[in-house]
Amino acid sequence: MAIWYRRKLELLVKFILTDQSSLCLQYLGRCGGSARLCTINFSLGVIQTLVNQKLIKINNTGAGFFVELEDAK
């Protein structure tokens, strides 16, 4: 029973991260492709997932950190 519950929980977390990742990408698209990191209301896990997938990048402009969509290649 515990193994089944753990697997179900893992799938739920993966679904939530995927859904939130999609929303984050849509948000950045509506913001012209970038936004200040401090204004984004997505979790660190969502941001890290998108960075790991090379869909977004974090830039330090000297005036703060910005989250930007990676250039389509």
N, CA, C, O and CB atoms as a CASP TS submission, in Angstrom:
PFRMAT TS
TARGET T0000
AUTHOR 0000-0000-0000
METHOD Language model
MODEL 1
PARENT N/A
ATOM      1  N   MET     1       0.822  -1.196   0.000  1.00  0.00           N
ATOM      2  CA  MET     1       0.000   0.000   0.000  1.00  0.00           C
ATOM      3  C   MET     1       0.860   1.252   0.000  1.00  0.00           C
ATOM      4  O   MET     1       0.547   2.213  -0.703  1.00  0.00           O
ATOM      5  CB  MET     1      -0.932   0.003   1.199  1.00  0.00           C
ATOM      6  N   ALA     2       1.949   1.259   0.783  1.00  0.00           N
ATOM      7  CA  ALA     2       2.805   2.437   0.875  1.00  0.00           C
ATOM      8  C   ALA     2       3.508   2.710  -0.454  1.00  0.00           C
ATOM      9  O   ALA     2       3.680   3.869  -0.831  1.00  0.00           O
ATOM     10  CB  ALA     2       3.837   2.257   1.991  1.00  0.00           C
ATOM     11  N   ILE     3       3.917   1.659  -1.167  1.00  0.00           N
ATOM     12  CA  ILE     3       4.580   1.841  -2.458  1.00  0.00           C
ATOM     13  C   ILE     3       3.608   2.448  -3.462  1.00  0.00           C
ATOM     14  O   ILE     3       3.976   3.355  -4.208  1.00  0.00           O
ATOM     15  CB  ILE     3       5.131   0.497  -2.986  1.00  0.00           C
ATOM     16  N   TRP     4       2.391   1.964  -3.488  1.00  0.00           N
ATOM     17  CA  TRP     4       1.376   2.500  -4.390  1.00  0.00           C
ATOM     18  C   TRP     4       1.123   3.972  -4.088  1.00  0.00           C
ATOM     19  O   TRP     4       1.036   4.789  -5.005  1.00  0.00           O
ATOM     20  CB  TRP     4       0.070   1.697  -4.273  1.00  0.00           C
ATOM     21  N   TYR     5       1.004   4.312  -2.809  1.00  0.00           N
ATOM     22  CA  TYR     5       0.753   5.695  -2.402  1.00  0.00           C
ATOM     23  C   TYR     5       1.916   6.596  -2.803  1.00  0.00           C
ATOM     24  O   TYR     5       1.709   7.709  -3.286  1.00  0.00           O
ATOM     25  CB  TYR     5       0.519   5.775  -0.886  1.00  0.00           C
ATOM     26  N   ARG     6       3.138   6.112  -2.600  1.00  0.00           N
ATOM     27  CA  ARG     6       4.316   6.916  -2.951  1.00  0.00           C
ATOM     28  C   ARG     6       4.365   7.169  -4.451  1.00  0.00           C
ATOM     29  O   ARG     6       4.649   8.288  -4.879  1.00  0.00           O
ATOM     30  CB  ARG     6       5.609   6.215  -2.490  1.00  0.00           C
ATOM     31  N   ARG     7       4.096   6.156  -5.248  1.00  0.00           N
ATOM     32  CA  ARG     7       4.099   6.309  -6.713  1.00  0.00           C
ATOM     33  C   ARG     7       3.030   7.301  -7.147  1.00  0.00           C
ATOM     34  O   ARG     7       3.268   8.135  -8.022  1.00  0.00           O
ATOM     35  CB  ARG     7       3.872   4.947  -7.407  1.00  0.00           C
ATOM     36  N   LYS     8       1.867   7.213  -6.546  1.00  0.00           N
ATOM     37  CA  LYS     8       0.774   8.134  -6.868  1.00  0.00           C
ATOM     38  C   LYS     8       1.180   9.563  -6.520  1.00  0.00           C
ATOM     39  O   LYS     8       0.905  10.491  -7.281  1.00  0.00           O
ATOM     40  CB  LYS     8      -0.520   7.739  -6.112  1.00  0.00           C
ATOM     41  N   LEU     9       1.823   9.738  -5.391  1.00  0.00           N
ATOM     42  CA  LEU     9       2.279  11.055  -4.962  1.00  0.00           C
ATOM     43  C   LEU     9       3.352  11.598  -5.908  1.00  0.00           C
ATOM     44  O   LEU     9       3.339  12.783  -6.242  1.00  0.00           O
ATOM     45  CB  LEU     9       2.820  10.990  -3.528  1.00  0.00           C
ATOM     46  N   GLU    10       4.277  10.743  -6.340  1.00  0.00           N
ATOM     47  CA  GLU    10       5.316  11.161  -7.291  1.00  0.00           C
ATOM     48  C   GLU    10       4.697  11.624  -8.604  1.00  0.00           C
ATOM     49  O   GLU    10       5.121  12.634  -9.166  1.00  0.00           O
ATOM     50  CB  GLU    10       6.304  10.010  -7.552  1.00  0.00           C
ATOM     51  N   LEU    11       3.707  10.901  -9.095  1.00  0.00           N
ATOM     52  CA  LEU    11       3.032  11.293 -10.330  1.00  0.00           C
ATOM     53  C   LEU    11       2.297  12.614 -10.170  1.00  0.00           C
ATOM     54  O   LEU    11       2.295  13.441 -11.081  1.00  0.00           O
ATOM     55  CB  LEU    11       2.058  10.210 -10.768  1.00  0.00           C
ATOM     56  N   LEU    12       1.673  12.815  -9.019  1.00  0.00           N
ATOM     57  CA  LEU    12       0.961  14.062  -8.756  1.00  0.00           C
ATOM     58  C   LEU    12       1.919  15.242  -8.724  1.00  0.00           C
ATOM     59  O   LEU    12       1.630  16.293  -9.297  1.00  0.00           O
ATOM     60  CB  LEU    12       0.195  13.971  -7.439  1.00  0.00           C
ATOM     61  N   VAL    13       3.053  15.079  -8.060  1.00  0.00           N
ATOM     62  CA  VAL    13       4.055  16.153  -7.996  1.00  0.00           C
ATOM     63  C   VAL    13       4.578  16.461  -9.393  1.00  0.00           C
ATOM     64  O   VAL    13       4.729  17.628  -9.755  1.00  0.00           O
ATOM     65  CB  VAL    13       5.226  15.763  -7.057  1.00  0.00           C
ATOM     66  N   LYS    14       4.856  15.423 -10.181  1.00  0.00           N
ATOM     67  CA  LYS    14       5.340  15.630 -11.550  1.00  0.00           C
ATOM     68  C   LYS    14       4.297  16.374 -12.376  1.00  0.00           C
ATOM     69  O   LYS    14       4.648  17.272 -13.140  1.00  0.00           O
ATOM     70  CB  LYS    14       5.685  14.281 -12.216  1.00  0.00           C
ATOM     71  N   PHE    15       3.027  16.017 -12.237  1.00  0.00           N
ATOM     72  CA  PHE    15       1.955  16.690 -12.965  1.00  0.00           C
ATOM     73  C   PHE    15       1.858  18.151 -12.558  1.00  0.00           C
ATOM     74  O   PHE    15       1.715  19.025 -13.413  1.00  0.00           O
ATOM     75  CB  PHE    15       0.620  15.987 -12.725  1.00  0.00           C
ATOM     76  N   ILE    16       1.933  18.422 -11.260  1.00  0.00           N
ATOM     77  CA  ILE    16       1.834  19.802 -10.772  1.00  0.00           C
ATOM     78  C   ILE    16       3.005  20.628 -11.282  1.00  0.00           C
ATOM     79  O   ILE    16       2.806  21.754 -11.740  1.00  0.00           O
ATOM     80  CB  ILE    16       1.792  19.834  -9.230  1.00  0.00           C
ATOM     81  N   LEU    17       4.226  20.092 -11.214  1.00  0.00           N
ATOM     82  CA  LEU    17       5.393  20.818 -11.718  1.00  0.00           C
ATOM     83  C   LEU    17       5.261  21.078 -13.210  1.00  0.00           C
ATOM     84  O   LEU    17       5.587  22.168 -13.681  1.00  0.00           O
ATOM     85  CB  LEU    17       6.683  20.037 -11.430  1.00  0.00           C
ATOM     86  N   THR    18       4.784  20.082 -13.962  1.00  0.00           N
ATOM     87  CA  THR    18       4.612  20.255 -15.401  1.00  0.00           C
ATOM     88  C   THR    18       3.581  21.328 -15.684  1.00  0.00           C
ATOM     89  O   THR    18       3.794  22.177 -16.548  1.00  0.00           O
ATOM     90  CB  THR    18       4.201  18.936 -16.062  1.00  0.00           C
ATOM     91  N   ASP    19       2.473  21.304 -14.974  1.00  0.00           N
ATOM     92  CA  ASP    19       1.416  22.290 -15.162  1.00  0.00           C
ATOM     93  C   ASP    19       1.917  23.684 -14.803  1.00  0.00           C
ATOM     94  O   ASP    19       1.671  24.641 -15.538  1.00  0.00           O
ATOM     95  CB  ASP    19       0.185  21.930 -14.317  1.00  0.00           C
ATOM     96  N   GLN    20       2.613  23.804 -13.683  1.00  0.00           N
ATOM     97  CA  GLN    20       3.146  25.100 -13.266  1.00  0.00           C
ATOM     98  C   GLN    20       4.245  25.571 -14.217  1.00  0.00           C
ATOM     99  O   GLN    20       4.365  26.769 -14.472  1.00  0.00           O
ATOM    100  CB  GLN    20       3.688  25.020 -11.831  1.00  0.00           C
ATOM    101  N   SER    21       5.040  24.653 -14.740  1.00  0.00           N
ATOM    102  CA  SER    21       6.078  25.012 -15.705  1.00  0.00           C
ATOM    103  C   SER    21       5.452  25.607 -16.956  1.00  0.00           C
ATOM    104  O   SER    21       5.935  26.603 -17.494  1.00  0.00           O
ATOM    105  CB  SER    21       6.934  23.786 -16.067  1.00  0.00           C
ATOM    106  N   SER    22       4.384  24.991 -17.405  1.00  0.00           N
ATOM    107  CA  SER    22       3.673  25.493 -18.579  1.00  0.00           C
ATOM    108  C   SER    22       3.124  26.895 -18.321  1.00  0.00           C
ATOM    109  O   SER    22       3.214  27.772 -19.181  1.00  0.00           O
ATOM    110  CB  SER    22       2.531  24.538 -18.965  1.00  0.00           C
ATOM    111  N   LEU    23       2.560  27.100 -17.142  1.00  0.00           N
ATOM    112  CA  LEU    23       2.035  28.424 -16.791  1.00  0.00           C
ATOM    113  C   LEU    23       3.147  29.460 -16.717  1.00  0.00           C
ATOM    114  O   LEU    23       2.955  30.605 -17.127  1.00  0.00           O
ATOM    115  CB  LEU    23       1.290  28.367 -15.455  1.00  0.00           C
ATOM    116  N   CYS    24       4.295  29.076 -16.205  1.00  0.00           N
ATOM    117  CA  CYS    24       5.435  29.984 -16.112  1.00  0.00           C
ATOM    118  C   CYS    24       5.905  30.392 -17.505  1.00  0.00           C
ATOM    119  O   CYS    24       6.183  31.566 -17.748  1.00  0.00           O
ATOM    120  CB  CYS    24       6.589  29.328 -15.327  1.00  0.00           C
ATOM    121  N   LEU    25       5.994  29.433 -18.415  1.00  0.00           N
ATOM    122  CA  LEU    25       6.397  29.742 -19.785  1.00  0.00           C
ATOM    123  C   LEU    25       5.390  30.667 -20.461  1.00  0.00           C
ATOM    124  O   LEU    25       5.779  31.582 -21.187  1.00  0.00           O
ATOM    125  CB  LEU    25       6.553  28.454 -20.596  1.00  0.00           C
ATOM    126  N   GLN    26       4.107  30.435 -20.228  1.00  0.00           N
ATOM    127  CA  GLN    26       3.076  31.308 -20.786  1.00  0.00           C
ATOM    128  C   GLN    26       3.201  32.713 -20.219  1.00  0.00           C
ATOM    129  O   GLN    26       3.077  33.694 -20.953  1.00  0.00           O
ATOM    130  CB  GLN    26       1.676  30.745 -20.501  1.00  0.00           C
ATOM    131  N   TYR    27       3.444  32.816 -18.922  1.00  0.00           N
ATOM    132  CA  TYR    27       3.602  34.112 -18.269  1.00  0.00           C
ATOM    133  C   TYR    27       4.770  34.887 -18.878  1.00  0.00           C
ATOM    134  O   TYR    27       4.638  36.067 -19.201  1.00  0.00           O
ATOM    135  CB  TYR    27       3.815  33.929 -16.756  1.00  0.00           C
ATOM    136  N   LEU    28       5.906  34.222 -19.031  1.00  0.00           N
ATOM    137  CA  LEU    28       7.072  34.888 -19.617  1.00  0.00           C
ATOM    138  C   LEU    28       6.800  35.306 -21.057  1.00  0.00           C
ATOM    139  O   LEU    28       7.253  36.363 -21.496  1.00  0.00           O
ATOM    140  CB  LEU    28       8.297  33.969 -19.560  1.00  0.00           C
ATOM    141  N   GLY    29       6.071  34.489 -21.781  1.00  0.00           N
ATOM    142  CA  GLY    29       5.709  34.841 -23.153  1.00  0.00           C
ATOM    143  C   GLY    29       4.860  36.101 -23.208  1.00  0.00           C
ATOM    144  O   GLY    29       5.040  36.942 -24.088  1.00  0.00           O
ATOM    145  N   ARG    30       3.936  36.227 -22.266  1.00  0.00           N
ATOM    146  CA  ARG    30       3.078  37.419 -22.219  1.00  0.00           C
ATOM    147  C   ARG    30       3.843  38.649 -21.756  1.00  0.00           C
ATOM    148  O   ARG    30       3.435  39.776 -22.040  1.00  0.00           O
ATOM    149  CB  ARG    30       1.888  37.179 -21.296  1.00  0.00           C
ATOM    150  N   CYS    31       4.950  38.447 -21.045  1.00  0.00           N
ATOM    151  CA  CYS    31       5.767  39.567 -20.541  1.00  0.00           C
ATOM    152  C   CYS    31       6.851  39.962 -21.532  1.00  0.00           C
ATOM    153  O   CYS    31       7.764  40.705 -21.172  1.00  0.00           O
ATOM    154  CB  CYS    31       6.407  39.201 -19.200  1.00  0.00           C
ATOM    155  N   GLY    32       6.776  39.494 -22.744  1.00  0.00           N
ATOM    156  CA  GLY    32       7.782  39.830 -23.736  1.00  0.00           C
ATOM    157  C   GLY    32       9.019  38.960 -23.670  1.00  0.00           C
ATOM    158  O   GLY    32      10.030  39.285 -24.293  1.00  0.00           O
ATOM    159  N   GLY    33       8.967  37.875 -22.939  1.00  0.00           N
ATOM    160  CA  GLY    33      10.079  36.935 -22.892  1.00  0.00           C
ATOM    161  C   GLY    33      10.950  37.031 -21.663  1.00  0.00           C
ATOM    162  O   GLY    33      11.813  36.178 -21.454  1.00  0.00           O
ATOM    163  N   SER    34      10.744  38.061 -20.830  1.00  0.00           N
ATOM    164  CA  SER    34      11.549  38.159 -19.607  1.00  0.00           C
ATOM    165  C   SER    34      10.779  38.880 -18.513  1.00  0.00           C
ATOM    166  O   SER    34       9.849  39.643 -18.775  1.00  0.00           O
ATOM    167  CB  SER    34      12.876  38.888 -19.886  1.00  0.00           C
ATOM    168  N   ALA    35      11.190  38.616 -17.285  1.00  0.00           N
ATOM    169  CA  ALA    35      10.581  39.264 -16.120  1.00  0.00           C
ATOM    170  C   ALA    35      11.580  39.229 -14.976  1.00  0.00           C
ATOM    171  O   ALA    35      12.436  38.346 -14.910  1.00  0.00           O
ATOM    172  CB  ALA    35       9.239  38.566 -15.713  1.00  0.00           C
ATOM    173  N   ARG    36      11.463  40.198 -14.076  1.00  0.00           N
ATOM    174  CA  ARG    36      12.338  40.207 -12.898  1.00  0.00           C
ATOM    175  C   ARG    36      12.030  38.980 -12.046  1.00  0.00           C
ATOM    176  O   ARG    36      10.868  38.630 -11.834  1.00  0.00           O
ATOM    177  CB  ARG    36      12.153  41.521 -12.065  1.00  0.00           C
ATOM    178  N   LEU    37      13.077  38.340 -11.568  1.00  0.00           N
ATOM    179  CA  LEU    37      12.914  37.131 -10.762  1.00  0.00           C
ATOM    180  C   LEU    37      12.070  37.399  -9.519  1.00  0.00           C
ATOM    181  O   LEU    37      11.277  36.548  -9.115  1.00  0.00           O
ATOM    182  CB  LEU    37      14.279  36.578 -10.357  1.00  0.00           C
ATOM    183  N   CYS    38      12.234  38.570  -8.910  1.00  0.00           N
ATOM    184  CA  CYS    38      11.506  38.877  -7.675  1.00  0.00           C
ATOM    185  C   CYS    38      10.012  39.082  -7.907  1.00  0.00           C
ATOM    186  O   CYS    38       9.243  39.091  -6.945  1.00  0.00           O
ATOM    187  CB  CYS    38      12.089  40.115  -7.029  1.00  0.00           C
ATOM    188  N   THR    39       9.579  39.246  -9.162  1.00  0.00           N
ATOM    189  CA  THR    39       8.155  39.459  -9.436  1.00  0.00           C
ATOM    190  C   THR    39       7.438  38.180  -9.836  1.00  0.00           C
ATOM    191  O   THR    39       6.214  38.166  -9.967  1.00  0.00           O
ATOM    192  CB  THR    39       7.987  40.490 -10.525  1.00  0.00           C
ATOM    193  N   ILE    40       8.193  37.111 -10.031  1.00  0.00           N
ATOM    194  CA  ILE    40       7.591  35.850 -10.472  1.00  0.00           C
ATOM    195  C   ILE    40       7.105  35.072  -9.257  1.00  0.00           C
ATOM    196  O   ILE    40       7.835  34.910  -8.278  1.00  0.00           O
ATOM    197  CB  ILE    40       8.604  35.003 -11.295  1.00  0.00           C
ATOM    198  N   ASN    41       5.886  34.599  -9.328  1.00  0.00           N
ATOM    199  CA  ASN    41       5.286  33.879  -8.201  1.00  0.00           C
ATOM    200  C   ASN    41       5.282  32.368  -8.411  1.00  0.00           C
ATOM    201  O   ASN    41       4.345  31.683  -8.002  1.00  0.00           O
ATOM    202  CB  ASN    41       3.868  34.362  -7.975  1.00  0.00           C
ATOM    203  N   PHE    42       6.321  31.856  -9.041  1.00  0.00           N
ATOM    204  CA  PHE    42       6.448  30.420  -9.238  1.00  0.00           C
ATOM    205  C   PHE    42       7.527  29.895  -8.303  1.00  0.00           C
ATOM    206  O   PHE    42       8.461  30.616  -7.952  1.00  0.00           O
ATOM    207  CB  PHE    42       6.779  30.082 -10.720  1.00  0.00           C
ATOM    208  N   SER    43       7.395  28.661  -7.909  1.00  0.00           N
ATOM    209  CA  SER    43       8.319  28.083  -6.929  1.00  0.00           C
ATOM    210  C   SER    43       9.717  27.896  -7.514  1.00  0.00           C
ATOM    211  O   SER    43       9.909  27.866  -8.729  1.00  0.00           O
ATOM    212  CB  SER    43       7.783  26.742  -6.426  1.00  0.00           C
ATOM    213  N   LEU    44      10.676  27.772  -6.614  1.00  0.00           N
ATOM    214  CA  LEU    44      12.053  27.515  -7.016  1.00  0.00           C
ATOM    215  C   LEU    44      12.146  26.210  -7.801  1.00  0.00           C
ATOM    216  O   LEU    44      12.931  26.104  -8.743  1.00  0.00           O
ATOM    217  CB  LEU    44      12.973  27.466  -5.785  1.00  0.00           C
ATOM    218  N   GLY    45      11.350  25.223  -7.416  1.00  0.00           N
ATOM    219  CA  GLY    45      11.349  23.941  -8.127  1.00  0.00           C
ATOM    220  C   GLY    45      10.925  24.081  -9.578  1.00  0.00           C
ATOM    221  O   GLY    45      11.507  23.455 -10.464  1.00  0.00           O
ATOM    222  N   VAL    46       9.915  24.899  -9.823  1.00  0.00           N
ATOM    223  CA  VAL    46       9.443  25.138 -11.191  1.00  0.00           C
ATOM    224  C   VAL    46      10.519  25.852 -11.995  1.00  0.00           C
ATOM    225  O   VAL    46      10.824  25.462 -13.122  1.00  0.00           O
ATOM    226  CB  VAL    46       8.134  25.966 -11.188  1.00  0.00           C
ATOM    227  N   ILE    47      11.096  26.903 -11.409  1.00  0.00           N
ATOM    228  CA  ILE    47      12.146  27.659 -12.090  1.00  0.00           C
ATOM    229  C   ILE    47      13.339  26.746 -12.391  1.00  0.00           C
ATOM    230  O   ILE    47      13.869  26.761 -13.502  1.00  0.00           O
ATOM    231  CB  ILE    47      12.593  28.871 -11.230  1.00  0.00           C
ATOM    232  N   GLN    48      13.760  25.952 -11.403  1.00  0.00           N
ATOM    233  CA  GLN    48      14.909  25.059 -11.591  1.00  0.00           C
ATOM    234  C   GLN    48      14.632  24.016 -12.664  1.00  0.00           C
ATOM    235  O   GLN    48      15.517  23.701 -13.460  1.00  0.00           O
ATOM    236  CB  GLN    48      15.267  24.367 -10.276  1.00  0.00           C
ATOM    237  N   THR    49      13.430  23.481 -12.698  1.00  0.00           N
ATOM    238  CA  THR    49      13.060  22.503 -13.720  1.00  0.00           C
ATOM    239  C   THR    49      13.195  23.099 -15.112  1.00  0.00           C
ATOM    240  O   THR    49      13.733  22.458 -16.014  1.00  0.00           O
ATOM    241  CB  THR    49      11.630  22.005 -13.497  1.00  0.00           C
ATOM    242  N   LEU    50      12.709  24.318 -15.290  1.00  0.00           N
ATOM    243  CA  LEU    50      12.783  24.968 -16.600  1.00  0.00           C
ATOM    244  C   LEU    50      14.218  25.317 -16.981  1.00  0.00           C
ATOM    245  O   LEU    50      14.585  25.233 -18.153  1.00  0.00           O
ATOM    246  CB  LEU    50      11.926  26.227 -16.610  1.00  0.00           C
ATOM    247  N   VAL    51      15.031  25.708 -16.004  1.00  0.00           N
ATOM    248  CA  VAL    51      16.453  25.974 -16.272  1.00  0.00           C
ATOM    249  C   VAL    51      17.145  24.676 -16.687  1.00  0.00           C
ATOM    250  O   VAL    51      17.908  24.662 -17.653  1.00  0.00           O
ATOM    251  CB  VAL    51      17.155  26.591 -15.017  1.00  0.00           C
ATOM    252  N   ASN    52      16.883  23.590 -15.966  1.00  0.00           N
ATOM    253  CA  ASN    52      17.494  22.295 -16.285  1.00  0.00           C
ATOM    254  C   ASN    52      17.105  21.813 -17.678  1.00  0.00           C
ATOM    255  O   ASN    52      17.900  21.166 -18.360  1.00  0.00           O
ATOM    256  CB  ASN    52      17.090  21.252 -15.248  1.00  0.00           C
ATOM    257  N   GLN    53      15.884  22.128 -18.098  1.00  0.00           N
ATOM    258  CA  GLN    53      15.411  21.734 -19.425  1.00  0.00           C
ATOM    259  C   GLN    53      15.864  22.715 -20.503  1.00  0.00           C
ATOM    260  O   GLN    53      15.543  22.548 -21.680  1.00  0.00           O
ATOM    261  CB  GLN    53      13.891  21.628 -19.429  1.00  0.00           C
ATOM    262  N   LYS    54      16.619  23.747 -20.090  1.00  0.00           N
ATOM    263  CA  LYS    54      17.139  24.777 -20.993  1.00  0.00           C
ATOM    264  C   LYS    54      16.024  25.518 -21.729  1.00  0.00           C
ATOM    265  O   LYS    54      16.171  25.886 -22.894  1.00  0.00           O
ATOM    266  CB  LYS    54      18.089  24.153 -22.001  1.00  0.00           C
ATOM    267  N   LEU    55      14.906  25.729 -21.030  1.00  0.00           N
ATOM    268  CA  LEU    55      13.801  26.494 -21.588  1.00  0.00           C
ATOM    269  C   LEU    55      13.856  27.951 -21.159  1.00  0.00           C
ATOM    270  O   LEU    55      13.349  28.832 -21.853  1.00  0.00           O
ATOM    271  CB  LEU    55      12.477  25.883 -21.174  1.00  0.00           C
ATOM    272  N   ILE    56      14.478  28.199 -20.005  1.00  0.00           N
ATOM    273  CA  ILE    56      14.669  29.565 -19.524  1.00  0.00           C
ATOM    274  C   ILE    56      16.092  29.706 -19.011  1.00  0.00           C
ATOM    275  O   ILE    56      16.792  28.717 -18.792  1.00  0.00           O
ATOM    276  CB  ILE    56      13.640  29.922 -18.411  1.00  0.00           C
ATOM    277  N   LYS    57      16.507  30.949 -18.824  1.00  0.00           N
ATOM    278  CA  LYS    57      17.812  31.220 -18.218  1.00  0.00           C
ATOM    279  C   LYS    57      17.654  32.369 -17.240  1.00  0.00           C
ATOM    280  O   LYS    57      16.720  33.164 -17.342  1.00  0.00           O
ATOM    281  CB  LYS    57      18.890  31.552 -19.301  1.00  0.00           C
ATOM    282  N   ILE    58      18.571  32.447 -16.296  1.00  0.00           N
ATOM    283  CA  ILE    58      18.591  33.509 -15.298  1.00  0.00           C
ATOM    284  C   ILE    58      19.787  34.402 -15.613  1.00  0.00           C
ATOM    285  O   ILE    58      20.912  33.919 -15.742  1.00  0.00           O
ATOM    286  CB  ILE    58      18.669  32.930 -13.831  1.00  0.00           C
ATOM    287  N   ASN    59      19.540  35.703 -15.737  1.00  0.00           N
ATOM    288  CA  ASN    59      20.613  36.657 -16.010  1.00  0.00           C
ATOM    289  C   ASN    59      20.683  37.692 -14.907  1.00  0.00           C
ATOM    290  O   ASN    59      19.657  38.188 -14.440  1.00  0.00           O
ATOM    291  CB  ASN    59      20.407  37.340 -17.369  1.00  0.00           C
ATOM    292  N   ASN    60      21.909  38.018 -14.490  1.00  0.00           N
ATOM    293  CA  ASN    60      22.137  39.094 -13.535  1.00  0.00           C
ATOM    294  C   ASN    60      22.554  40.316 -14.336  1.00  0.00           C
ATOM    295  O   ASN    60      23.645  40.346 -14.904  1.00  0.00           O
ATOM    296  CB  ASN    60      23.223  38.706 -12.460  1.00  0.00           C
ATOM    297  N   THR    61      21.694  41.322 -14.383  1.00  0.00           N
ATOM    298  CA  THR    61      21.959  42.513 -15.191  1.00  0.00           C
ATOM    299  C   THR    61      22.706  43.583 -14.418  1.00  0.00           C
ATOM    300  O   THR    61      23.057  44.619 -14.982  1.00  0.00           O
ATOM    301  CB  THR    61      20.665  43.083 -15.716  1.00  0.00           C
ATOM    302  N   GLY    62      22.955  43.352 -13.143  1.00  0.00           N
ATOM    303  CA  GLY    62      23.546  44.381 -12.295  1.00  0.00           C
ATOM    304  C   GLY    62      22.465  45.185 -11.594  1.00  0.00           C
ATOM    305  O   GLY    62      22.703  45.787 -10.547  1.00  0.00           O
ATOM    306  N   ALA    63      21.286  45.189 -12.175  1.00  0.00           N
ATOM    307  CA  ALA    63      20.135  45.868 -11.579  1.00  0.00           C
ATOM    308  C   ALA    63      19.146  44.851 -11.027  1.00  0.00           C
ATOM    309  O   ALA    63      18.035  45.209 -10.637  1.00  0.00           O
ATOM    310  CB  ALA    63      19.444  46.779 -12.612  1.00  0.00           C
ATOM    311  N   GLY    64      19.543  43.597 -10.994  1.00  0.00           N
ATOM    312  CA  GLY    64      18.676  42.538 -10.492  1.00  0.00           C
ATOM    313  C   GLY    64      18.740  41.314 -11.390  1.00  0.00           C
ATOM    314  O   GLY    64      19.353  41.332 -12.458  1.00  0.00           O
ATOM    315  N   PHE    65      18.103  40.270 -10.938  1.00  0.00           N
ATOM    316  CA  PHE    65      18.071  39.026 -11.696  1.00  0.00           C
ATOM    317  C   PHE    65      16.818  38.981 -12.556  1.00  0.00           C
ATOM    318  O   PHE    65      15.727  39.326 -12.102  1.00  0.00           O
ATOM    319  CB  PHE    65      18.126  37.807 -10.755  1.00  0.00           C
ATOM    320  N   PHE    66      16.984  38.555 -13.795  1.00  0.00           N
ATOM    321  CA  PHE    66      15.874  38.419 -14.722  1.00  0.00           C
ATOM    322  C   PHE    66      15.769  36.976 -15.190  1.00  0.00           C
ATOM    323  O   PHE    66      16.777  36.302 -15.403  1.00  0.00           O
ATOM    324  CB  PHE    66      16.042  39.368 -15.921  1.00  0.00           C
ATOM    325  N   VAL    67      14.537  36.515 -15.344  1.00  0.00           N
ATOM    326  CA  VAL    67      14.251  35.207 -15.922  1.00  0.00           C
ATOM    327  C   VAL    67      13.890  35.465 -17.374  1.00  0.00           C
ATOM    328  O   VAL    67      13.025  36.292 -17.662  1.00  0.00           O
ATOM    329  CB  VAL    67      13.091  34.445 -15.146  1.00  0.00           C
ATOM    330  N   GLU    68      14.543  34.766 -18.285  1.00  0.00           N
ATOM    331  CA  GLU    68      14.311  34.976 -19.713  1.00  0.00           C
ATOM    332  C   GLU    68      14.074  33.650 -20.413  1.00  0.00           C
ATOM    333  O   GLU    68      14.655  32.625 -20.056  1.00  0.00           O
ATOM    334  CB  GLU    68      15.497  35.709 -20.352  1.00  0.00           C
ATOM    335  N   LEU    69      13.216  33.689 -21.411  1.00  0.00           N
ATOM    336  CA  LEU    69      13.031  32.518 -22.255  1.00  0.00           C
ATOM    337  C   LEU    69      14.303  32.292 -23.050  1.00  0.00           C
ATOM    338  O   LEU    69      14.906  33.244 -23.545  1.00  0.00           O
ATOM    339  CB  LEU    69      11.806  32.686 -23.197  1.00  0.00           C
ATOM    340  N   GLU    70      14.712  31.043 -23.175  1.00  0.00           N
ATOM    341  CA  GLU    70      15.875  30.713 -24.010  1.00  0.00           C
ATOM    342  C   GLU    70      15.486  30.936 -25.468  1.00  0.00           C
ATOM    343  O   GLU    70      14.329  30.750 -25.847  1.00  0.00           O
ATOM    344  CB  GLU    70      16.358  29.227 -23.772  1.00  0.00           C
ATOM    345  N   ASP    71      16.454  31.332 -26.272  1.00  0.00           N
ATOM    346  CA  ASP    71      16.208  31.512 -27.699  1.00  0.00           C
ATOM    347  C   ASP    71      15.884  30.170 -28.332  1.00  0.00           C
ATOM    348  O   ASP    71      16.526  29.159 -28.046  1.00  0.00           O
ATOM    349  CB  ASP    71      17.426  32.160 -28.394  1.00  0.00           C
ATOM    350  N   ALA    72      14.879  30.178 -29.194  1.00  0.00           N
ATOM    351  CA  ALA    72      14.541  28.954 -29.918  1.00  0.00           C
ATOM    352  C   ALA    72      15.652  28.663 -30.913  1.00  0.00           C
ATOM    353  O   ALA    72      16.094  29.553 -31.641  1.00  0.00           O
ATOM    354  CB  ALA    72      13.161  29.081 -30.640  1.00  0.00           C
ATOM    355  N   LYS    73      16.099  27.420 -30.941  1.00  0.00           N
ATOM    356  CA  LYS    73      17.208  27.067 -31.832  1.00  0.00           C
ATOM    357  C   LYS    73      16.740  26.142 -32.913  1.00  0.00           C
ATOM    358  O   LYS    73      17.534  25.733 -33.761  1.00  0.00           O
ATOM    359  CB  LYS    73      18.347  26.425 -31.059  1.00  0.00           C
TER
END
